[in-house]
């Protein structure tokens, strides 16, 4: 056996590119969980699981390639980077981040909806907002306005977006499902909150 054929090589540029693509796909799927869930709950779960498997397998392959070269520093760095990124990806509040992005992108439509609610005018939900809500509607509740995003099949728990006027909105309870009360947990801006 020649020395050229037995010489071990570091991970190639395509291998490192595949790891990067796997992480980008995972982040995109996690971020767009709400619209994916609206299309198909099964597809959303399968896509997320496949992305996690892809990330784990590609990251492990790169770490093992460095380990086979006895390049322990890069091996440990690759593992720590993968574990750190995985921890962030797993613990990030993707639904609230997506909702915050939607409130920011459609600030005028959300402001108009809030103004209609405050002035007791009929609520006209824009057609694009239907993919955010489980029923395409917003639900007035006392002074608040609630847009249900998730509700379990027995209506025992729910999560969504609420317009809560006033400075002390955090902790305000919202009726999120038939058997559940949620509270404002994440400020989305302009009086809108993520409720769970």
Secondary structure, 3 states (H helix, E strand, C coil): CCHHHHCCCCCCHHHHHHHHHHHHHHHHHHHCHHHHHHHCHHHHHHHHHHHHHHHHHHHHHHHHHHHHCCCHHHHHHHHHHHHHHHHHHHHCCHHHHHHHHHHHHCHHHHHHHHHHHHCCCCCCCCHHHHHCCCCCCCEEECCEEEEEEEECCCCCCEEEEEECCCCCCCCCEEEEECCEEEEEEEEEECCEEEEC
